[in-house]
Amino acid sequence: MRKTILTTVAATGLAALALTGLTAQDATTPGAMDVSRVTAGTYTTDPSHSLVQWSVDHFGFNPYFGIFGDVAGTLTLDPAAIENATVDVQIPIASVAVPSEGLRDHLLRPGKDGSSPDFFGAEPGMARFVSTEVTQLGATRALIAGNLTMNGQTGPVVLLTEFSGAGANPMSEAETVGFTATTTIDRSNWGIGYAIPMVSDAVDLKISVAFEKQ
Protein backbone atom coordinates (compact mmCIF):
# COMPACT_ATOMS: atom_id res chain seq x y z
CA MET A 1 0.00 0.00 0.00
CA ARG A 2 2.80 2.37 0.98
CA LYS A 3 4.61 1.62 -2.30
CA THR A 4 1.46 2.42 -4.31
CA ILE A 5 1.00 5.74 -2.50
CA LEU A 6 4.63 6.73 -3.06
CA THR A 7 4.38 5.83 -6.75
CA THR A 8 1.23 7.89 -7.12
CA VAL A 9 2.81 10.88 -5.36
CA ALA A 10 5.91 10.64 -7.55
CA ALA A 11 3.84 10.46 -10.73
CA THR A 12 1.75 13.44 -9.65
CA GLY A 13 4.92 15.40 -8.89
CA LEU A 14 6.42 14.63 -12.28
CA ALA A 15 3.20 15.67 -14.03
CA ALA A 16 3.21 18.95 -12.09
CA LEU A 17 6.84 19.61 -13.03
CA ALA A 18 6.09 18.88 -16.69
CA LEU A 19 3.12 21.25 -16.63
CA THR A 20 5.21 23.94 -14.93
CA GLY A 21 7.92 23.56 -17.56
CA LEU A 22 5.40 23.83 -20.38
CA THR A 23 3.85 26.95 -18.85
CA ALA A 24 7.27 28.53 -18.44
CA GLN A 25 8.12 27.73 -22.04
CA ASP A 26 4.86 29.26 -23.30
CA ALA A 27 5.57 32.40 -21.29
CA THR A 28 8.80 32.95 -23.22
CA THR A 29 7.56 32.15 -26.73
CA PRO A 30 9.33 34.63 -29.05
CA GLY A 31 6.32 35.14 -31.31
CA ALA A 32 2.88 36.37 -30.30
CA MET A 33 -0.35 37.11 -32.12
CA ASP A 34 0.08 40.84 -31.58
CA VAL A 35 -0.22 43.04 -34.68
CA SER A 36 1.50 45.93 -32.90
CA ARG A 37 4.75 43.96 -33.24
CA VAL A 38 4.64 44.10 -37.04
CA THR A 39 6.65 46.86 -38.71
CA ALA A 40 6.64 48.04 -42.31
CA GLY A 41 9.26 46.73 -44.68
CA THR A 42 10.32 43.96 -47.01
CA TYR A 43 10.41 40.40 -45.76
CA THR A 44 11.65 37.13 -47.24
CA THR A 45 10.49 33.65 -46.37
CA ASP A 46 12.19 31.37 -43.90
CA PRO A 47 12.15 28.37 -46.30
CA SER A 48 12.94 25.84 -43.58
CA HIS A 49 9.73 26.74 -41.77
CA SER A 50 7.37 27.52 -44.66
CA LEU A 51 5.22 24.86 -46.31
CA VAL A 52 2.07 24.10 -48.29
CA GLN A 53 -0.17 21.15 -47.44
CA TRP A 54 -2.44 19.75 -50.17
CA SER A 55 -5.34 17.36 -49.74
CA VAL A 56 -7.52 15.48 -52.24
CA ASP A 57 -10.43 13.07 -51.87
CA HIS A 58 -9.24 9.55 -52.71
CA PHE A 59 -11.89 7.38 -54.41
CA GLY A 60 -14.53 8.77 -52.04
CA PHE A 61 -13.00 6.73 -49.22
CA ASN A 62 -10.75 9.20 -47.41
CA PRO A 63 -8.78 12.41 -47.83
CA TYR A 64 -5.13 11.99 -48.77
CA PHE A 65 -2.60 14.74 -48.16
CA GLY A 66 1.02 15.68 -48.75
CA ILE A 67 3.32 18.66 -48.38
CA PHE A 68 5.48 20.95 -50.47
CA GLY A 69 8.40 22.49 -48.57
CA ASP A 70 11.14 25.08 -49.01
CA VAL A 71 8.74 27.88 -49.98
CA ALA A 72 10.76 30.94 -51.05
CA GLY A 73 9.66 34.49 -51.80
CA THR A 74 9.07 38.02 -50.62
CA LEU A 75 6.45 40.06 -48.80
CA THR A 76 6.18 43.83 -48.70
CA LEU A 77 4.03 44.98 -45.85
CA ASP A 78 2.87 48.16 -44.11
CA PRO A 79 0.50 47.56 -41.18
CA ALA A 80 -0.99 51.00 -41.76
CA ALA A 81 -1.93 50.14 -45.35
CA ILE A 82 -2.56 46.41 -45.64
CA GLU A 83 -4.23 46.88 -49.02
CA ASN A 84 -0.83 47.85 -50.46
CA ALA A 85 0.88 44.62 -49.38
CA THR A 86 2.40 42.39 -52.07
CA VAL A 87 3.37 38.72 -52.01
CA ASP A 88 5.49 36.77 -54.48
CA VAL A 89 6.35 33.20 -53.49
CA GLN A 90 7.66 30.12 -55.26
CA ILE A 91 7.01 26.51 -54.31
CA PRO A 92 9.37 23.80 -55.64
CA ILE A 93 7.05 21.05 -56.85
CA ALA A 94 9.94 18.58 -56.73
CA SER A 95 9.96 19.00 -52.93
CA VAL A 96 6.65 17.11 -52.67
CA ALA A 97 6.58 14.80 -49.66
CA VAL A 98 4.11 11.95 -49.09
CA PRO A 99 4.30 8.85 -46.86
CA SER A 100 4.31 6.52 -49.88
CA GLU A 101 7.48 6.33 -51.96
CA GLY A 102 5.50 4.73 -54.76
CA LEU A 103 3.06 7.64 -54.89
CA ARG A 104 5.88 10.18 -54.89
CA ASP A 105 7.44 8.38 -57.84
CA HIS A 106 4.08 8.53 -59.64
CA LEU A 107 3.68 12.25 -58.96
CA LEU A 108 7.10 12.92 -60.52
CA ARG A 109 7.01 10.23 -63.20
CA PRO A 110 7.57 11.32 -66.82
CA GLY A 111 4.91 10.52 -69.40
CA LYS A 112 5.14 7.26 -71.29
CA ASP A 113 6.57 7.30 -74.82
CA GLY A 114 6.69 11.10 -74.90
CA SER A 115 3.12 11.61 -73.70
CA SER A 116 2.10 14.03 -70.95
CA PRO A 117 2.78 12.87 -67.38
CA ASP A 118 -0.11 11.88 -65.13
CA PHE A 119 0.81 14.58 -62.62
CA PHE A 120 3.88 16.85 -62.54
CA GLY A 121 6.50 14.90 -64.44
CA ALA A 122 10.20 14.43 -63.80
CA GLU A 123 11.18 18.12 -64.08
CA PRO A 124 8.22 20.04 -62.67
CA GLY A 125 9.97 23.33 -61.89
CA MET A 126 8.37 25.86 -59.58
CA ALA A 127 4.82 26.86 -58.79
CA ARG A 128 4.57 30.62 -58.28
CA PHE A 129 1.92 32.79 -56.63
CA VAL A 130 1.96 36.54 -57.25
CA SER A 131 -0.60 38.73 -55.50
CA THR A 132 -2.71 41.26 -57.38
CA GLU A 133 -5.02 42.59 -54.64
CA VAL A 134 -5.27 42.51 -50.85
CA THR A 135 -8.54 43.13 -49.01
CA GLN A 136 -8.39 43.50 -45.24
CA LEU A 137 -11.17 41.67 -43.37
CA GLY A 138 -10.25 42.69 -39.84
CA ALA A 139 -7.28 43.17 -37.56
CA THR A 140 -5.78 39.77 -38.36
CA ARG A 141 -7.40 38.51 -41.56
CA ALA A 142 -7.28 39.39 -45.26
CA LEU A 143 -8.18 38.06 -48.69
CA ILE A 144 -5.18 37.91 -51.00
CA ALA A 145 -6.08 37.55 -54.67
CA GLY A 146 -3.41 36.63 -57.17
CA ASN A 147 -2.25 34.43 -59.99
CA LEU A 148 -0.89 30.92 -59.53
CA THR A 149 1.42 29.61 -62.22
CA MET A 150 1.93 25.86 -62.15
CA ASN A 151 2.57 23.15 -64.70
CA GLY A 152 3.00 25.81 -67.39
CA GLN A 153 -0.44 27.34 -66.84
CA THR A 154 -1.64 30.41 -64.93
CA GLY A 155 -4.96 30.98 -63.18
CA PRO A 156 -6.53 33.11 -60.45
CA VAL A 157 -6.50 32.06 -56.79
CA VAL A 158 -7.83 33.78 -53.66
CA LEU A 159 -6.24 33.02 -50.30
CA LEU A 160 -8.05 33.51 -46.99
CA THR A 161 -5.09 34.64 -44.93
CA GLU A 162 -4.64 35.07 -41.18
CA PHE A 163 -1.82 36.65 -39.21
CA SER A 164 -0.45 34.06 -36.77
CA GLY A 165 2.39 35.76 -34.92
CA ALA A 166 5.28 38.23 -34.84
CA GLY A 167 8.48 38.72 -32.89
CA ALA A 168 12.23 38.22 -33.04
CA ASN A 169 13.47 34.82 -34.17
CA PRO A 170 15.73 33.60 -31.33
CA MET A 171 18.00 31.77 -33.78
CA SER A 172 18.52 34.39 -36.50
CA GLU A 173 17.47 37.41 -34.40
CA ALA A 174 15.49 38.54 -37.45
CA GLU A 175 12.19 40.32 -37.03
CA THR A 176 9.69 37.67 -38.12
CA VAL A 177 6.00 37.57 -39.03
CA GLY A 178 3.93 34.46 -39.68
CA PHE A 179 0.75 33.80 -41.64
CA THR A 180 -1.52 30.88 -42.45
CA ALA A 181 -3.78 30.72 -45.48
CA THR A 182 -6.34 28.39 -47.04
CA THR A 183 -7.90 27.98 -50.46
CA THR A 184 -9.32 25.33 -52.79
CA ILE A 185 -8.32 24.97 -56.43
CA ASP A 186 -9.42 22.69 -59.26
CA ARG A 187 -6.24 20.97 -60.41
CA SER A 188 -7.67 20.47 -63.90
CA ASN A 189 -7.36 24.23 -64.41
CA TRP A 190 -3.60 23.68 -64.32
CA GLY A 191 -3.65 20.68 -66.68
CA ILE A 192 -3.52 17.99 -64.00
CA GLY A 193 -6.56 15.87 -64.77
CA TYR A 194 -5.39 12.33 -64.01
CA ALA A 195 -8.01 10.03 -62.38
CA ILE A 196 -10.72 12.72 -62.05
CA PRO A 197 -13.34 12.18 -60.59
CA MET A 198 -12.10 9.10 -58.70
CA VAL A 199 -9.42 11.35 -57.23
CA SER A 200 -11.03 14.73 -56.69
CA ASP A 201 -10.46 17.65 -59.01
CA ALA A 202 -10.72 19.92 -55.96
CA VAL A 203 -7.50 20.29 -53.99
CA ASP A 204 -7.58 21.89 -50.54
CA LEU A 205 -4.49 23.92 -49.74
CA LYS A 206 -3.27 24.95 -46.29
CA ILE A 207 -0.30 27.30 -46.23
CA SER A 208 1.97 28.21 -43.34
CA VAL A 209 4.71 30.78 -43.98
CA ALA A 210 7.24 32.62 -41.84
CA PHE A 211 8.75 35.84 -43.24
CA GLU A 212 11.93 37.48 -41.92
CA LYS A 213 12.51 41.21 -42.28
CA GLN A 214 15.40 42.30 -44.49
Backbone torsions as a table, in degrees:
resi	resn	phi	psi	omega
1	MET	NA	-45.4	-179.2
2	ARG	-61.1	-41.3	179.8
3	LYS	-62.4	-40.4	179.3
4	THR	-63.3	-42.4	-179.7
5	ILE	-64.3	-44.0	-179.8
6	LEU	-63.1	-39.7	179.0
7	THR	-63.9	-42.2	179.3
8	THR	-64.1	-43.2	179.2
9	VAL	-62.6	-43.7	180.0
10	ALA	-62.1	-44.4	179.9
11	ALA	-63.2	-41.0	178.5
12	THR	-63.4	-41.1	179.1
13	GLY	-63.8	-42.6	177.9
14	LEU	-62.7	-41.6	178.6
15	ALA	-61.8	-40.8	179.9
16	ALA	-65.2	-41.1	178.7
17	LEU	-64.1	-41.6	179.1
18	ALA	-62.4	-42.4	-179.9
19	LEU	-65.9	-40.1	178.7
20	THR	-63.4	-41.7	178.9
21	GLY	-63.5	-41.0	179.2
22	LEU	-64.6	-42.8	179.4
23	THR	-62.7	-42.1	179.7
24	ALA	-63.9	-39.5	179.2
25	GLN	-64.6	-44.3	179.3
26	ASP	-60.1	-35.3	-176.7
27	ALA	-67.7	-20.7	-177.8
28	THR	-111.5	16.8	178.3
29	THR	-58.7	125.8	-175.8
30	PRO	-62.5	-36.1	-178.8
31	GLY	-98.1	150.5	177.9
32	ALA	-146.8	150.3	179.4
33	MET	-79.9	72.2	-175.1
34	ASP	-134.3	103.9	-174.2
35	VAL	-64.9	-20.0	179.8
36	SER	-68.4	-14.3	178.3
37	ARG	-80.3	-15.2	-174.5
38	VAL	-84.2	130.1	177.6
39	THR	-116.8	156.2	-177.9
40	ALA	-69.3	147.6	176.6
41	GLY	155.8	-169.3	177.8
42	THR	-106.5	132.8	-178.1
43	TYR	-123.0	151.8	171.4
44	THR	-122.8	155.4	-176.8
45	THR	-67.0	152.9	165.3
46	ASP	-95.6	93.8	-171.5
47	PRO	-58.1	-31.1	-177.6
48	SER	-69.1	-17.1	-177.2
49	HIS	-128.6	30.3	178.1
50	SER	-129.9	131.7	-174.4
51	LEU	-155.0	162.2	178.9
52	VAL	-126.7	121.1	174.7
53	GLN	-96.5	135.2	175.4
54	TRP	-118.8	149.6	-179.0
55	SER	-143.5	134.8	176.0
56	VAL	-127.7	159.3	174.3
57	ASP	-85.2	126.5	-175.9
58	HIS	-102.7	103.7	176.0
59	PHE	60.2	14.6	-176.8
60	GLY	77.7	6.4	-178.6
61	PHE	-92.6	-46.3	-174.3
62	ASN	-163.4	156.3	174.4
63	PRO	-76.1	144.5	176.9
64	TYR	-125.1	135.3	-175.5
65	PHE	-134.6	159.6	176.5
66	GLY	-148.3	-174.2	-173.1
67	ILE	-139.2	142.3	164.6
68	PHE	-106.3	135.7	-179.9
69	GLY	-117.3	-174.2	176.2
70	ASP	57.6	41.6	178.7
71	VAL	-67.2	129.0	-178.4
72	ALA	-125.8	145.0	178.1
73	GLY	163.6	-169.6	-175.0
74	THR	-130.5	155.3	175.3
75	LEU	-135.6	129.0	169.1
76	THR	-108.7	133.2	-168.8
77	LEU	-147.4	136.3	170.7
78	ASP	-133.2	111.9	-177.8
79	PRO	-57.0	-23.2	-179.7
80	ALA	-82.4	-10.8	-178.8
81	ALA	-148.6	69.7	-176.8
82	ILE	-58.1	-32.7	-177.1
83	GLU	-64.4	-15.6	179.4
84	ASN	-94.5	1.3	-179.4
85	ALA	-65.8	149.3	175.8
86	THR	-132.4	146.8	179.2
87	VAL	-133.6	135.6	176.1
88	ASP	-142.8	105.6	-177.0
89	VAL	-128.5	152.6	178.6
90	GLN	-124.6	138.6	-178.2
91	ILE	-119.9	116.9	178.4
92	PRO	-73.4	109.2	-178.3
93	ILE	-59.5	-32.5	-179.3
94	ALA	-66.0	-11.2	178.4
95	SER	-82.0	0.9	-174.2
96	VAL	-52.3	133.3	-179.4
97	ALA	-126.1	128.1	175.8
98	VAL	-138.6	157.6	-179.5
99	PRO	-64.5	-26.3	-175.0
100	SER	-97.5	119.2	177.3
101	GLU	-63.4	-36.7	179.3
102	GLY	-63.5	-40.2	178.5
103	LEU	-68.2	-40.3	178.5
104	ARG	-60.6	-41.8	176.8
105	ASP	-60.1	-39.1	179.3
106	HIS	-66.6	-42.3	-179.8
107	LEU	-60.1	-32.7	-176.2
108	LEU	-109.9	18.3	-178.4
109	ARG	-80.6	136.0	174.9
110	PRO	-69.8	160.0	177.4
111	GLY	-68.5	153.9	-179.8
112	LYS	-78.7	135.4	174.1
113	ASP	52.0	39.7	176.4
114	GLY	83.2	2.0	179.3
115	SER	-80.1	172.2	180.0
116	SER	-68.0	145.0	178.1
117	PRO	-69.9	159.5	177.6
118	ASP	-65.4	-38.1	-178.0
119	PHE	-124.8	-103.4	-172.0
120	PHE	-96.9	-24.9	-178.0
121	GLY	87.2	176.1	-172.4
122	ALA	-75.3	-24.4	-179.5
123	GLU	-129.7	73.4	-170.7
124	PRO	-77.6	-15.7	-179.9
125	GLY	68.5	-153.1	-175.4
126	MET	-105.5	148.9	161.6
127	ALA	-96.2	145.4	-176.6
128	ARG	-137.2	131.0	175.0
129	PHE	-114.6	126.9	178.1
130	VAL	-124.9	122.1	-177.1
131	SER	-71.7	150.5	175.6
132	THR	-122.8	-22.2	-178.1
133	GLU	-159.1	140.3	177.4
134	VAL	-124.2	127.7	179.1
135	THR	-120.6	115.9	-178.9
136	GLN	-74.8	133.6	-179.8
137	LEU	-106.2	-10.9	-177.9
138	GLY	170.2	-166.5	-176.6
139	ALA	-64.6	-29.7	-173.5
140	THR	-127.0	5.0	-175.9
141	ARG	-130.3	151.9	178.1
142	ALA	-156.4	155.5	169.1
143	LEU	-98.9	125.9	177.4
144	ILE	-113.5	110.6	177.0
145	ALA	-92.7	145.9	179.4
146	GLY	-171.7	-171.7	-179.9
147	ASN	-114.7	130.7	176.7
148	LEU	-104.9	122.2	174.4
149	THR	-105.6	124.7	-177.6
150	MET	-156.2	139.9	176.8
151	ASN	57.9	31.3	177.7
152	GLY	79.5	6.5	-179.8
153	GLN	-128.0	152.6	-176.8
154	THR	-124.4	136.8	178.4
155	GLY	-152.3	162.4	-177.4
156	PRO	-76.9	145.4	177.1
157	VAL	-142.3	142.9	175.1
158	VAL	-120.6	126.0	-179.4
159	LEU	-104.1	127.8	169.8
160	LEU	-85.3	110.9	-168.3
161	THR	-114.5	141.3	179.0
162	GLU	-134.0	132.0	174.2
163	PHE	-64.9	133.6	-176.8
164	SER	-119.0	-14.4	177.4
165	GLY	167.3	159.5	178.0
166	ALA	-151.1	153.1	179.3
167	GLY	160.1	-171.9	179.0
168	ALA	-93.2	128.2	176.8
169	ASN	-68.1	121.6	-175.9
170	PRO	-67.8	-18.2	-179.7
171	MET	-87.3	-50.3	-177.3
172	SER	-95.4	-14.2	-175.4
173	GLU	65.1	11.4	179.4
174	ALA	-80.0	143.3	173.0
175	GLU	-66.7	124.1	-169.5
176	THR	-127.6	140.3	172.8
177	VAL	-126.3	147.1	-179.6
178	GLY	-125.9	148.2	179.7
179	PHE	-141.0	150.2	168.3
180	THR	-119.2	154.1	-179.5
181	ALA	-150.5	153.6	177.4
182	THR	-135.8	151.2	173.0
183	THR	-164.9	169.4	173.8
184	THR	-130.0	131.5	177.6
185	ILE	-122.7	157.6	170.6
186	ASP	-96.5	113.4	-174.6
187	ARG	-62.1	-25.5	179.3
188	SER	-63.3	-24.1	177.4
189	ASN	-67.7	-15.8	177.1
190	TRP	-113.2	23.9	173.4
191	GLY	73.6	21.5	179.6
192	ILE	-114.1	86.5	-171.9
193	GLY	-109.8	7.9	-175.0
194	TYR	-59.4	131.9	172.3
195	ALA	66.7	12.4	172.9
196	ILE	-72.0	133.6	8.3
197	PRO	-97.5	4.0	-178.5
198	MET	-60.8	-39.7	167.6
199	VAL	-106.5	125.7	-167.1
200	SER	-58.5	144.0	171.1
201	ASP	-67.0	-40.2	-179.1
202	ALA	-69.5	132.2	177.2
203	VAL	-123.0	120.6	176.0
204	ASP	-85.9	130.7	180.0
205	LEU	-115.6	134.1	173.2
206	LYS	-124.0	124.9	-171.4
207	ILE	-119.0	135.8	176.7
208	SER	-133.6	117.5	-173.3
209	VAL	-133.2	135.4	171.1
210	ALA	-109.2	132.1	179.3
211	PHE	-116.3	135.5	178.0
212	GLU	-109.9	134.8	-176.7
213	LYS	-71.0	138.9	-179.6
214	GLN	-95.3	NA	NA
